[in-house]
Amino acid sequence: MGKTDEKTTINIWNAENKLVYTETIKKINAFVRPYNFSQMPDGVYTLEIIEGRTVSKKLIFHGVVAPVLKEEATYPEVVKVDPLTGEKSVYKLTIVNPGKVKASIRIFDGNEKLVYSTVESFENIFSRLYNLKEIGLGATLEVEVNGDVKKYVL
């Protein structure tokens, strides 16, 4: 963080997982942006915010959406990897996903050699610190939740 060339990408996906809007904003301390759904069909949309290695998602219920749909909607998971303040090569992994979940976590060294692998079972939220001092530069943290794999080059 703190680099002037960092960007934030905003994606909006419809219920069929089709990208209906995308925007990239040059990274600044903060921003507020209204999004107008008035011309969009009623339904459930996913707002995805990508800031560096962090991906956040939020469901938006637009217009008349049947209450049953709201109850049955699958809420997208949030996976965050953040450097621990004041600690070199220590990262905090946070996974938020409603319900009982299994996450596969793998760490690769700079040569793409698997150096750590585990499967964690949790309910709603998981958080753990990983000390990568011994692995060196170019480590990759790979997280798989519900078949969706996210890779973070650290």
Summary of the structure (lengths in Angstrom):
residues: 154
radius of gyration: 17.6
end to end distance: 12.5
largest distance: 53.4
contacts: 368
relative contact order: 0.15
helix: 4%
strand: 57%
